[in-house]
Amino acid sequence: DKPIFLENLSIYPNSKSNFVNSFINSKGVITSAGFETPSEALFLNKKLMVIPIRGQYEQLCNAEALKKMDVFVSDDLSNIGPFFENDNHIDYKWEDPMYKIIDSIII
């Protein structure tokens, strides 16, 4: 029901507004290797660490693609130190494919 504060850790009750607010104001994001949260973190140039959910092929594929983008990928939280020790946010240049799509339709 209430936030819990322990030294350098803050735990907030689960809610959409808490999630959005903490996501926007965070320096980095630790999440599974799904699609939506990592994509949003990359779009916002957040430092990102993903942990693929075991037994989920899509998560393993996403993790491999994210490794190629220099995202920190781990099997668990045991080696989380390097994630906190560097400011390795991803400054990815997203292209707007609209004109390419329009050209391919018109031509």
N, C-alpha and C positions, 0 to 999 in steps of 0.2 A: 504493500500500500504506500510506503514512504521510501524516499531515497535512502541509501546506505552509503556512508563515506568511511573508507578504511585507508588511512595513509594516502597513497597516490592512486587509489581505486575508487571510482564512484559507480554505484549500481542503482539504476532507476527502474521504477515500475514499468512494465511492458505496456506501451501505448504508441499509437501512430504519431502523435505530436512529440512525444519524447524521442522516438526514433529519428524523425525528420530533423528535429532541432539538434540532437547530438551529432547526426550525420553531417549536417551543414557546417557546424562549428568545430568539427574534429580536424586534427592534422592528418590522421590516418585511419584506416578501416581494416579490421580483421574480420574475415567472413569465410563462408564456404566458397567453393569454386563454381558456384552456379553462374547464372548469366546476369540477372538484373542488378544486384548490389555491386558486383565488381565493375559492371559497365558504368553505373552511375558514379562510382568512385573515380574511375578513369576519366570520365567526362569532366568531373570537378577537379581534376589534377590532384587527387588525394594520394598520399602514400598508402600502399595497398599490400596486405598479406592475405593469401588465401590458403585454406586447408581443404583439399578435396574430400568429400564424404566417401568413405570406403565403400566399394561395391557399386558405385555409380559411374558408369562409363562416361557419361556426358561431363561429369565433374573432372575426371581424369583428362579428357580431351581439352576442356577449358583451361585446366591448370597448365598443360603443355603449351597451349597458345599464349597464355599469360606469361610463362617463363620467357618466351621469345620476346616479350615486350619488357623484360627486366622486372617483372612483378615478383615479389618475394613469395615463394611457394614452399610449404612445409607439410609434413605428414601429421604433425601435432604441434602443441604449444611448447614442447620441451626446448626448442632452440629459438625462442622468441626474441632473445637479446639483440641479435643483429638488426631486427626490424626496428627496434627502438633506438638503436645506436646511430642510425644514419637517417638522413633526410632524403631518402630515395623516392620522392614522389615522381610519378610518371607524367611527363609533359608531352602527351601524344597529340599530334596535329590531326584532328578529325576533318575529313574531306566532306563537302556537301555534294552528293552524287546527283543532285537534281538535274543539272545541265547535261550530264552524260546520259541519264535516263531519257530525257526529252529528245536529245539527239538520236538515240537509238530507236525511239518510237517514230520520229519524223522521217528519218533517212530510210 
